Amino acid sequence: MSGGKGQASPRRILLSFDIEEFDVPREHGVELPMEEQARISVAGTEAILDILKEHQVKATFFSTANFAQLAPAVITRLLDEGHELASHGYYHWTFETADLKRSKDALETQTGVTIRGYRQARMMPVAEQEVQRAGYTYNSSLNPTFIPGRYMHLSGPRTYFMKEGILQIPASVTPILRFPLFWLSCHNLPFGLYRWLCRRTLRHDGYLVVYFHPWEFFPLGDHPELRLPFIVRNNSGEGMKERLSKWISAFKEEGSSFVTFTEFIDNLNSLS
């Protein structure tokens, strides 16, 4: 199976959020207690859920098992409101191959729902054989672009494809130039330009995959002690709440539908 224009139902948006411990300050030499990391991410996740409820759209939440255990109420809420829960590993800062199955088992034990999807922390490479062995159906750990200091994936497929028996659903990038449409782009591009790039990619591919984090919806700019770079702080908190709400409204008005990853896959299977 490989992706491409016309193979999936047109104009479907796979909106996703990586809900995790807020460990970004650690990358800049600042250690936060785990309780504070969880508090910030809980606040952000609640803000996201409020926006999604207001617009009556569904999303997929990739959660670390650790965050889910620290924030059971928010996990219950997102499931009760019809969103999909997927795995983001056990911890966000560390990874062992065993965490693939450990995180899936932990999330399923906590919630009673089947976990079908996986996304590696920081979109880093992960062995597909191990993802399959752990029992997942799909993997969304590829951002097929170039992020300086992170990864170089310009040779990877831009749209969904099968690998080692696992359906790969990469994050969306623009055609040709492969400009990433992930969270940092939404923070820092003029909003009209970001929306235009997303619209162009959606029309070209027939679907769109974007992802954000809960701590983006926390007022990071009010906390210089976190030592976060401007591109991370920019438009955080109320700015991101406003941008996400406007972004959803714009695509709903144009007739796009918001679906979970599992709904998207099930539709692909029905077309096969």
C-alpha positions in Angstrom: 0.0 0.0 0.0 1.3 3.4 -0.9 -0.2 6.8 -0.5 -1.1 9.4 -3.1 -3.7 11.7 -4.4 -7.0 10.1 -5.0 -6.4 6.9 -3.0 -7.9 8.2 0.3 -11.2 10.0 0.8 -10.5 13.6 -0.1 -9.9 16.4 2.3 -9.4 14.5 5.5 -7.4 16.0 8.3 -5.5 13.8 10.8 -5.0 16.2 13.7 -2.8 14.8 16.4 -1.2 15.8 19.7 1.8 14.3 21.4 0.9 14.4 25.1 3.9 13.8 27.3 5.9 15.0 30.2 7.1 18.6 29.5 10.8 17.9 29.3 11.7 20.5 26.7 13.5 22.7 29.3 15.8 19.8 30.0 17.2 20.3 26.5 18.3 23.8 27.6 19.8 22.8 31.0 16.7 23.3 33.1 15.3 20.5 35.3 11.7 20.6 36.2 10.1 18.2 38.8 8.0 15.6 37.2 4.9 16.9 38.9 5.5 20.3 37.3 6.1 18.7 33.9 2.8 16.9 34.2 0.9 20.0 35.5 1.9 22.0 32.4 1.0 19.3 30.0 -2.3 18.6 31.7 -3.3 22.3 31.5 -2.4 22.3 27.8 -4.3 19.1 27.1 -7.4 20.4 28.8 -7.1 23.6 26.6 -6.8 21.5 23.5 -9.8 19.3 24.5 -11.9 22.5 25.1 -11.1 23.7 21.6 -11.9 20.4 19.9 -15.1 20.1 21.9 -16.1 23.6 20.8 -15.6 22.8 17.1 -16.9 19.2 17.4 -13.9 17.6 15.8 -11.9 14.5 16.7 -8.2 14.0 17.0 -5.6 11.4 17.9 -3.6 11.7 21.1 -0.2 10.0 21.3 0.5 9.6 25.0 3.5 8.4 26.9 2.5 5.7 29.4 4.1 7.8 32.1 2.0 10.9 31.4 -1.2 8.8 31.2 -0.5 7.4 34.7 0.2 10.9 36.0 -2.9 12.4 34.4 -5.6 9.7 34.4 -8.5 12.2 34.4 -7.4 13.9 31.2 -7.0 10.5 29.5 -10.5 9.5 30.6 -11.8 12.8 29.3 -10.3 12.5 25.8 -11.6 9.0 25.4 -15.1 9.9 26.7 -15.1 12.7 24.1 -14.5 10.3 21.2 -10.8 10.9 20.5 -8.3 8.2 19.8 -5.5 7.2 22.2 -2.2 6.0 20.8 1.3 5.3 22.2 4.1 7.8 22.4 6.4 5.4 24.3 6.8 4.8 28.0 8.8 7.9 28.9 9.5 10.9 26.7 13.2 11.4 27.6 14.4 7.8 27.4 13.7 4.9 25.2 14.3 1.1 25.2 13.0 -1.3 22.6 11.0 -3.0 25.3 9.1 0.3 25.9 7.2 -0.3 22.6 5.2 -3.2 24.2 5.4 -1.9 27.7 3.7 1.4 26.8 1.0 -0.3 24.7 0.3 -2.8 27.5 0.2 0.0 30.2 -2.1 2.2 28.2 -4.5 -0.7 27.5 -4.5 -1.9 31.1 -5.2 1.7 32.3 -8.0 2.4 29.8 -9.4 -0.8 28.6 -9.1 0.3 24.9 -7.0 -1.3 22.2 -4.0 0.8 21.2 -3.3 0.6 17.5 -0.8 3.4 16.8 2.7 4.5 17.8 4.8 7.6 17.4 8.4 7.7 18.6 9.4 10.6 20.8 10.9 13.5 18.8 10.0 11.6 15.6 13.2 9.6 15.9 13.8 6.4 14.0 12.4 3.1 15.4 12.8 -0.4 14.1 9.6 -1.4 12.3 10.0 -5.1 13.0 9.9 -4.2 16.7 6.8 -1.9 16.2 5.1 -4.8 14.5 6.2 -7.3 17.2 4.8 -5.1 19.9 1.3 -5.4 18.2 0.8 -2.0 16.6 -1.1 -1.4 13.3 0.4 1.9 12.3 3.4 4.1 13.0 3.5 7.8 12.6 7.2 8.5 13.5 8.4 9.9 10.2 8.7 13.6 9.4 9.9 13.5 5.8 11.9 16.7 5.8 15.2 18.2 7.0 15.2 19.6 10.6 18.8 20.9 11.4 20.2 19.2 14.4 17.3 16.6 14.5 17.0 14.5 11.4 17.4 14.3 7.6 14.5 12.5 6.0 14.3 14.1 2.5 14.5 10.7 0.9 11.6 9.2 2.8 8.1 8.9 1.2 5.9 11.9 1.8 2.6 10.0 2.0 1.5 6.8 3.7 3.1 3.5 2.8 3.7 0.0 4.1 7.0 -1.1 5.7 7.7 -4.3 7.5 3.9 -5.0 7.7 3.2 -1.7 9.5 1.3 1.2 7.8 3.5 4.3 8.0 1.7 7.6 8.2 4.3 10.4 8.0 3.7 14.0 9.1 2.7 16.2 6.2 5.2 18.3 4.4 4.6 20.4 1.3 5.0 18.9 -2.2 8.4 19.4 -3.9 10.1 21.5 -1.3 9.0 19.4 1.6 8.5 22.3 4.0 7.3 20.9 7.3 3.8 21.7 8.5 4.4 20.6 12.1 4.0 22.6 15.3 7.0 25.0 14.9 5.7 26.2 11.5 2.3 27.1 13.0 4.0 29.0 15.8 6.3 31.1 13.6 4.9 31.5 10.1 2.3 34.2 9.4 -0.9 32.4 10.1 -2.3 33.0 6.6 0.8 31.5 5.1 0.7 28.5 7.3 -3.0 27.9 6.5 -2.3 28.3 2.8 0.6 25.8 2.8 -1.7 23.3 4.7 -4.5 23.8 2.2 -2.2 23.3 -0.8 -0.8 20.1 0.7 -4.3 18.8 1.6 -5.5 19.4 -1.9 -2.4 17.8 -3.4 -2.4 14.7 -1.2 -6.1 14.3 -0.4 -5.3 14.3 3.4 -3.2 16.2 5.9 -1.3 15.1 9.0 -0.2 17.7 11.6 0.9 17.4 15.2 1.2 19.6 18.2 2.0 19.3 22.0 0.0 20.4 25.0 2.7 22.6 26.5 2.5 24.8 23.4 -0.9 25.9 24.8 0.7 27.0 28.1 2.0 30.6 28.3 5.7 29.7 27.9 6.6 33.4 27.2 5.7 34.2 30.8 8.4 31.9 32.1 11.9 33.1 31.2 13.3 30.7 33.8 12.6 27.9 31.4 15.2 29.2 29.0 13.3 28.2 25.9 14.2 29.6 22.5 12.0 32.2 20.9 10.8 29.9 18.2 9.3 27.6 20.9 7.8 30.4 23.0 6.5 32.4 20.1 2.7 32.5 20.0 2.5 29.9 22.9 -0.5 29.9 25.3 -3.4 32.1 24.1 -1.7 32.6 20.8 -1.8 28.9 20.0 -5.3 28.5 21.3 -6.4 31.2 18.9 -4.4 29.8 16.0 -5.7 26.3 16.4 -9.3 27.4 16.7 -9.0 29.6 13.6 -7.2 26.8 11.7 -9.9 24.3 12.5 -12.7 26.7 11.6 -11.1 27.6 8.3 -10.9 23.9 7.2 -14.3 23.0 8.5 -15.8 25.9 6.5 -14.1 24.5 3.4 -15.7 21.1 3.9 -12.7 19.2 5.2 -13.4 16.4 7.7 -11.4 15.7 10.9 -10.7 12.0 11.4 -8.7 9.9 13.8 -5.8 7.8 12.5 -7.8 4.6 13.0 -10.8 6.1 11.1 -8.5 7.0 8.2 -6.9 3.5 8.1 -10.3 1.8 8.3 -11.4 3.9 5.3 -8.3 2.9 3.4 -9.1 -0.7 4.1 -12.6 -0.3 2.9 -11.4 1.0 -0.4 -8.9 -1.8 -0.9 
